[in-house]
Amino acid sequence: MVVKLWSADLTGIQAQPVTVEVDLSNGLSSFSIVGMPDTAIKESRDRIRAAIKNSGFKFPGRRITVNLAPADLKKESSRIDIPIALGIVVSSAKRILPTAALKNKMFVGELSLDGSVRPVTGILSISISAASKELTLFVPEPNYCEARAVKTGTVIPYRSLNHLITILKGMEDTTVPDCPEPEAQGSFPVTLEEIKGQAHAKRALILAAAGNHNLLMYGPPGAGKSMMAKALPSILPSMSNQEEIETTMIHSAGGILKEKSIVRVRPYRAPHYTISHIGLIGGGTRLNPGEVSYAHNGVLFLDEFPEFPRRTLEVLRQPMEDGLVRISRASGTVEFPSRFMLIAAMNPCPCGYFGSKVRECHCTPTRISSYRSRISGPILDRIDLLINVPQIPLEQMVAGNTGLTSRDARELVENARQIQLHRNHGANAWINESQLKEICRMEPDAETLLLTASRKMSLSSRSFNRVLKVARTIADLEQLETIQAPHIAEALQYKISDFFESGITYD
Ligand SMILES: [Zn+2]
């Protein structure tokens, strides 16, 4: 007789239900697994064999065939160890556990050689999948709190193969671990009020946060560009429940969730420029998400932007365009969501002091333009806000105005974002061209100003659209329905062309 159990594996961040069929027949002793790549089979067989013996059961000296379906899904993970082991134990000795005890249940867990169970990644997706199929999910104890983050469905934690069997026999009441309180908003590494002066940069930061606009800051070393970026999380709008689940699924699939059961605070990822292509975009043998996906619904901060290898920067184009990353492999294409806000920072020239009043720059015009041209046009096309962050004089650093507090700025941002969610079901940065005219309505004088400016400055149609989206966000911060001339005038200040297109002629 064949014993059937439910389990699950991941494709990207999505859980795929898997059925595990175990068949024991007479014949030469053998153990084969169908539906798993060869490399994974050997390791899995060794773990399962040792774990069954070390849990005090007899490993059947018969012909064991395990079939994992669907066959086209390559099950490379160790999540399916437990259902295979359980299937073998149950089919070899019915007195241990009746097969009926396996009904309407889903099992995941990686076995240790001693029969204890190890936590696995991707539990949140698996838990969603189990709940939708109305299956009770059995998870390794350390995975319990993450699995419970889905409010529907029943989740039961266990510690080992033996413990699992005891629970299934109904011989033990399950005790569930205490789950930590979800992380709260409130403590941030840097707040706006800690930064003196820099009113222009702070304003741009608020716009970025309100409309999810990509922002590029340039200025000399020590001007406070990274400090600005670090202050950003303190003014970001809170996440919706859907955003929390999406981001948690990605962090869970990549195994970076740690003790958190759910991500409640927008992620802030700041990889160094030495990061590999795979580290940034995702992939590798275990097919992990990359930094662009870990930053989903949050911030990706790239400091020293031109120092990232050109090839690495170019791969940002797709996620910036589509909000997701596609990774192709022999076994098929996998997609990871990657809607992040890019915050980039760079020096104005290789030495860092071009245009500085503090120190002289010795870079040649050729070196300066070759440095700036490391950021390609298609990447610049996706950046809505460009700002100069100058070195501020000492007296301002001591006595300068601090402007809005993070708390006040966040309230403005939150209100502006709510308007956007009601009107365009997303942040302004993601308005597509077909919606642009409808959403970004202008007063007649605003329209005249934008048309005149775009002729004078010979704005490309992309720049034109960017200015319009930023102006929309400025109007949203003032809770106004139509865009007015001052909003256009301000948005024009952040356009990208001066610094990159006309080379080195700014202030
Ligand atoms: Zn220089």
Residues whose N, C-alpha, C, O or C-beta is under 5 A from the ligand:
A	BS01	ZN	C349 P350 C351 G352 Y353 F354 C361 H362 C363
